[in-house]
């Protein structure tokens, strides 16, 4: 769907205008540029190095969960680390080199060092014939295997020869590592922001989600928010399962949440609703996207995708949606070497950050109030809420906001509901509510 003109744009504050500036986009891109070369996986030193860099920006707590830990129906896997890998021909020339691109190795490959024929090597090679210059990203997390990923043109150039295959890796008992940052708010009720840290040199999926989450955390930590916020930097699937299994006592506090992924490309925004659908976070995300002026689509929940499917599993059923641009597997660069630093631009990152920041801003400011003078309109003039000079357009707008808030503040409408019903900007409705609250005409439900 595309944005409509049924509602006016949000009154974006000076802070929000700064958030969408090119400086923020460049800073986001610089963080991704620093993280890009690291070989990450669902476990290992690549994740630790990544979280260590993030700790320079936000005070992450790093957790280590031992291999073999039972987490619901799953088990924390062995830890994987890699130091080097290559394929050499009989002349000693490296025809595939992990040090040139960490996507060259099947992620979670077991160690190997032997000489094989081309026919023996072929079953362990992965390519993309439709995109012959790109290197695919492939994994073998839960089945021990080894392999190499290379461009299809590289594959076609291989001669009938003997090849030395070398993967200097380890797969042994260790830990699953994840980062967590908790920002206490006025309320113990929490907003969960989650992103995955398990992909190697892939930018849209998901260095974009990591970097935007970091900047959102920085912004929220600068002022006391209403909600408490919990940021999780976790390996995909097994990370969210592990966190939920080890933190069930905290889950009841989570009232809203977002998974951030694939949010730096040039595609239209896509918001995937929570399993419950039409929750507060679902409504606010749709509202902000409609106001943003950018093309967008709202999709219903399906039990496939990213970590929202764990948070929304029936045993938890949390109000957690997923904010993306192009969803997974809908852009050809997905899980290939073409998902690089050129594919994601500072401009798109800045816009995505501004949209996410605005969603959290509206969420944090949305309230339900009860009119303390519900029988007919109260006299606003004696409370200093009407301007002295009548007939001004600006005054009329503010007065209409006051009247709408008073009329709909019966304990069942939120400020967002009132903004949508009145077709007035959320910020204008919020300002009116604040003014009415100060003179005692509203109380928060």
C-alpha positions in Angstrom: 0.0 0.0 0.0 1.1 3.6 -0.4 0.7 6.5 1.9 -2.7 8.3 1.8 -3.4 12.0 2.4 -6.2 11.3 4.9 -4.1 12.5 7.8 -1.7 15.4 8.1 2.0 14.8 8.7 3.4 14.5 12.2 4.6 17.7 13.7 8.3 16.6 13.7 10.3 18.3 16.4 13.7 19.8 15.8 15.2 16.7 17.5 13.5 14.5 14.9 14.7 16.7 12.1 18.2 16.2 13.4 17.7 12.5 13.6 17.0 12.3 9.9 20.0 14.4 9.0 22.8 13.2 6.8 25.2 13.3 9.8 23.2 10.5 11.5 23.2 8.5 8.2 27.0 8.8 7.9 27.5 7.8 11.5 25.3 4.7 11.1 27.2 3.8 7.9 30.6 4.3 9.6 29.6 1.9 12.4 28.6 -0.7 9.8 31.8 -0.2 7.9 33.8 -1.0 11.1 31.7 -4.2 11.8 31.6 -5.3 8.2 34.9 -7.4 8.0 34.1 -9.4 11.1 33.3 -13.1 10.6 30.2 -13.6 12.8 28.2 -16.7 13.4 25.7 -17.9 16.0 28.6 -18.4 18.4 32.2 -17.5 18.6 34.8 -14.7 18.8 33.2 -12.8 15.9 30.1 -12.1 18.0 32.3 -11.2 21.0 34.3 -8.7 18.9 31.1 -7.2 17.5 29.6 -6.7 21.0 32.9 -5.3 22.2 32.7 -2.6 19.5 29.1 -1.8 20.4 30.1 -1.4 24.1 32.0 1.7 23.0 28.6 3.3 22.2 26.3 1.8 24.8 26.9 -0.1 28.1 26.0 -3.6 26.9 26.1 -6.4 29.4 27.6 -9.5 27.6 26.2 -12.9 28.6 27.8 -16.3 28.0 25.6 -19.3 27.9 27.4 -22.7 28.0 27.2 -25.2 25.1 24.8 -28.0 26.0 22.4 -25.8 27.9 18.9 -27.0 27.4 16.6 -24.2 26.2 13.1 -25.5 25.6 13.2 -28.0 22.8 16.7 -26.8 21.7 20.3 -27.1 23.0 22.9 -24.4 22.9 25.3 -25.6 20.2 29.1 -26.0 20.3 31.1 -22.8 19.7 32.6 -22.3 16.3 35.6 -20.2 15.5 37.6 -19.9 12.3 41.1 -18.5 11.7 41.9 -19.3 8.0 40.6 -21.2 5.0 41.5 -21.6 1.4 41.5 -23.9 -1.7 44.8 -24.2 -3.6 45.4 -25.7 -7.0 48.3 -28.0 -7.8 50.5 -25.0 -8.5 50.0 -23.7 -5.0 47.8 -20.8 -6.1 44.9 -19.9 -3.8 41.7 -20.1 -6.0 39.5 -19.4 -3.0 40.7 -17.4 0.0 38.7 -16.8 3.2 40.9 -13.8 4.0 39.6 -12.1 0.9 35.9 -12.6 1.8 34.6 -14.4 4.9 31.5 -15.6 3.0 33.9 -18.0 1.1 33.5 -20.6 3.9 30.4 -22.5 4.7 29.6 -21.1 8.1 30.2 -23.6 10.9 32.5 -25.7 8.7 34.4 -28.4 10.6 38.2 -28.3 10.2 39.7 -30.1 7.3 43.1 -30.3 5.6 43.5 -32.7 2.7 44.0 -33.0 -1.1 41.0 -33.9 -3.2 40.1 -34.2 -6.9 37.7 -31.7 -8.5 35.0 -34.3 -8.6 35.4 -34.9 -4.8 35.4 -31.1 -4.2 32.3 -30.3 -6.2 29.7 -31.5 -3.6 31.3 -29.1 -1.1 31.1 -26.0 -3.4 28.2 -23.5 -3.4 27.5 -20.9 -6.1 24.7 -18.7 -7.6 24.4 -19.5 -11.3 21.9 -16.7 -11.8 24.3 -14.1 -10.3 27.7 -15.4 -11.5 29.8 -12.7 -9.9 28.3 -12.9 -6.4 29.3 -15.2 -3.5 26.4 -16.9 -1.6 26.2 -17.1 2.2 25.5 -20.6 3.4 25.5 -22.3 6.8 25.5 -25.7 8.4 24.8 -24.9 12.0 23.3 -28.2 13.2 24.8 -30.7 10.9 28.6 -31.1 10.8 29.9 -30.5 7.3 32.5 -28.4 5.5 32.4 -26.4 2.3 33.3 -23.3 0.3 31.1 -20.6 -1.3 32.4 -18.9 -4.4 31.2 -17.0 -7.4 29.9 -19.2 -10.2 32.5 -17.7 -12.6 35.2 -18.9 -10.1 33.6 -22.3 -10.1 33.5 -22.5 -13.9 37.2 -21.6 -14.1 38.3 -24.6 -11.9 40.4 -27.1 -13.9 40.4 -30.8 -13.6 43.2 -30.8 -11.0 44.0 -31.8 -7.5 43.1 -29.3 -4.8 44.4 -28.7 -1.3 41.4 -27.8 0.9 42.2 -26.2 4.2 39.8 -24.9 6.9 41.5 -23.9 10.2 38.4 -23.9 12.4 37.3 -25.3 15.7 33.9 -26.7 16.8 33.9 -27.5 20.5 32.2 -26.8 23.8 32.1 -23.1 24.5 29.4 -20.5 24.8 26.6 -18.7 23.0 27.3 -15.0 23.5 24.7 -12.2 23.4 24.5 -8.5 24.5 21.7 -6.9 26.5 21.1 -3.3 27.5 18.4 -2.3 29.9 17.2 1.3 30.2 15.0 1.8 33.2 12.0 4.1 32.7 9.2 5.6 34.8 7.3 2.4 34.3 8.5 -1.2 34.8 6.5 -2.1 31.7 9.1 -2.8 28.9 9.6 -2.2 25.3 11.8 -4.9 23.7 14.1 -4.0 20.8 15.8 -7.1 19.2 18.2 -7.6 16.4 20.4 -10.5 15.3 24.2 -10.5 15.4 25.0 -13.8 13.7 25.6 -12.8 10.1 29.2 -12.2 8.8 29.8 -9.6 6.1 26.2 -8.9 5.3 25.1 -5.3 5.7 21.3 -5.0 5.2 20.8 -8.4 6.8 21.7 -7.4 9.5 24.3 -4.7 10.3 21.5 -2.2 9.5 19.4 -3.5 12.3 22.3 -3.6 14.7 23.5 -0.1 14.0 20.0 1.4 14.2 19.3 -0.4 17.5 22.5 1.1 18.9 21.6 4.6 17.9 18.0 4.2 19.3 19.5 3.0 22.6 21.8 6.1 22.7 18.9 8.4 22.1 16.6 6.8 24.7 19.4 6.9 27.3 19.7 10.7 27.0 16.3 11.3 28.8 14.2 9.3 31.2 11.7 7.4 29.1 8.2 6.4 30.2 8.7 2.8 29.5 11.7 0.7 30.3 13.6 -0.5 27.3 15.4 -3.8 26.8 17.8 -4.1 23.8 18.9 -7.6 22.8 21.8 -8.2 20.4 21.5 -11.9 19.8 22.2 -14.7 17.3 19.1 -15.4 15.2 16.6 -18.1 16.4 18.8 -19.8 18.9 19.5 -16.5 20.6 15.9 -15.5 21.2 15.0 -19.0 22.2 17.9 -19.0 24.7 17.0 -15.5 26.1 13.3 -16.5 26.5 14.2 -19.8 28.2 16.5 -18.1 30.7 14.4 -15.0 31.4 10.8 -16.2 31.6 10.4 -14.2 34.8 11.0 -11.0 32.9 8.7 -11.7 30.0 5.5 -10.6 31.8 6.9 -7.0 31.8 7.3 -6.9 28.0 4.3 -5.0 26.7 5.5 -3.9 23.2 8.4 -4.8 21.0 10.1 -4.5 17.6 12.5 -6.8 15.7 14.8 -4.7 13.5 16.2 -6.3 10.3 16.9 -5.5 6.6 16.3 -1.8 7.2 19.0 -0.1 5.2 18.1 -0.8 1.6 16.1 1.4 -0.8 12.9 -0.7 -0.8 9.6 0.4 0.7 9.1 0.0 4.4 7.5 -3.2 5.5 5.9 -3.7 8.9 5.0 -7.3 9.9 2.3 -7.3 12.6 2.6 -9.2 15.9 0.7 -12.6 16.1 -2.0 -10.9 18.1 -2.5 -8.2 15.5 -3.8 -4.7 16.1 -1.8 -4.3 19.3 -0.6 -0.8 20.3 2.8 -1.3 18.6 1.0 -2.5 15.4 -1.2 0.5 15.4 1.6 3.0 16.1 3.9 1.5 13.4 1.1 1.7 10.8 0.3 5.3 11.8 3.9 6.5 11.7 4.5 4.9 8.3 1.3 6.5 7.0 2.5 9.9 8.2 6.1 9.4 6.9 5.3 10.0 3.2 7.3 7.0 2.2 5.9 3.9 0.4 5.1 1.1 2.8 3.2 -2.1 3.3 1.7 -3.7 6.4 1.7 -7.5 6.5 0.0 -9.9 8.8 2.0 -12.2 11.0 3.2 -15.5 9.7 5.3 -18.1 11.7 8.3 -17.6 9.5 10.9 -14.9 9.3 13.1 -13.5 12.1 13.0 -13.6 15.9 9.5 -12.2 16.1 8.3 -15.8 15.5 9.9 -16.8 18.8 8.5 -13.8 20.8 5.1 -14.4 19.2 5.1 -18.2 19.8 1.8 -19.2 21.5 3.5 -19.8 24.8 4.6 -16.2 25.0 2.4 -14.3 22.4 4.1 -11.0 23.0 3.1 -7.9 21.1 6.3 -7.8 19.0 6.3 -6.8 15.4 9.1 -6.6 12.8 10.2 -3.4 11.1 12.0 -3.9 7.7 12.4 -2.3 4.4 12.6 -5.2 1.9 11.7 -8.4 3.6 14.1 -11.4 3.6 14.5 -13.2 0.3 12.7 -10.5 -1.6 15.8 -8.8 -2.9 18.4 -10.6 -5.0 21.3 -9.4 -2.9 19.9 -11.3 0.1 22.4 -13.7 1.6 25.1 -12.8 -1.0 28.2 -10.8 -1.2 26.2 -8.1 -3.0 24.6 -7.2 0.4 27.6 -4.9 0.9 28.4 -1.4 2.0 27.3 0.0 -1.3 23.9 -1.7 -1.2 23.0 0.2 2.0 23.2 4.0 1.9 23.5 6.6 4.6 20.4 8.4 3.3 18.3 5.2 3.6 19.7 4.5 7.1 18.9 8.0 8.3 15.3 7.7 7.1 14.9 4.3 8.6 16.3 5.5 11.9 13.9 8.5 11.9 10.9 6.2 11.3 12.0 3.9 14.1 12.7 6.8 16.5 9.3 8.3 15.8 7.5 5.0 16.4 9.2 4.8 19.8 8.5 8.5 20.5 4.7 8.0 19.8 4.7 4.8 21.8 6.4 6.4 24.8 4.1 9.4 24.8 0.8 7.6 24.1 -1.6 7.7 27.1 -5.2 7.1 28.0 -6.9 9.8 30.0 -10.1 10.4 31.8 -12.0 13.7 31.6 -12.6 15.1 35.1 -15.3 17.5 33.9 -17.3 15.2 31.5 -20.7 16.9 31.7 -20.7 19.5 29.0 -17.6 21.4 28.0 -15.5 23.0 30.8 -14.7 26.7 30.6 -11.3 26.7 29.1 -10.9 30.5 29.1 -10.9 30.8 32.8 -8.1 28.3 32.9 -6.0 30.2 30.4 -6.4 27.6 27.6 -8.1 29.9 25.0 -6.2 32.7 23.3 -7.3 36.3 24.1 -7.7 37.1 20.4 -10.4 35.0 18.7 -10.4 34.1 15.0 -6.8 33.1 14.6 -6.2 29.9 12.6 -3.4 28.8 14.9 -5.7 29.3 17.9 -8.5 27.4 16.2 -6.2 24.4 15.7 -5.1 24.3 19.3 -8.7 24.8 20.5 -9.9 21.9 18.3 -7.2 19.7 19.8 -8.3 20.6 23.3 -12.0 19.9 22.5 -11.2 16.5 20.8 -9.1 15.4 23.8 -11.7 16.4 26.2 -14.5 14.7 24.3 -12.7 11.4 23.7 -10.9 11.1 27.1 -13.5 8.7 28.5 -10.9 6.1 29.6 -11.2 4.1 26.3 -9.4 6.2 23.7 -5.7 6.7 23.6 -4.0 9.8 22.4 -3.2 7.9 19.2 -6.9 7.0 18.8 -7.8 10.7 19.2 -5.2 11.8 16.7 -6.5 9.4 14.1 -10.2 10.2 14.9 -9.6 14.0 14.8 -7.2 13.9 11.8 -4.9 16.1 13.8 -1.2 15.5 14.3 -0.2 13.3 17.2 2.1 16.0 18.6 -0.7 18.6 18.6 -3.0 16.2 20.5 -0.2 15.4 22.9 0.4 19.2 23.6 -3.4 19.6 24.2 -3.5 16.7 26.6 -0.4 18.1 28.5 -2.1 21.4 28.9 -5.4 19.9 30.1 -3.5 17.7 32.5 -1.7 20.7 34.0 -5.0 22.4 34.9 -6.6 19.2 36.4 -9.1 18.5 33.6 -7.5 15.1 32.9 -6.1 12.2 34.9 -4.2 9.3 33.5 -6.0 6.0 33.5 
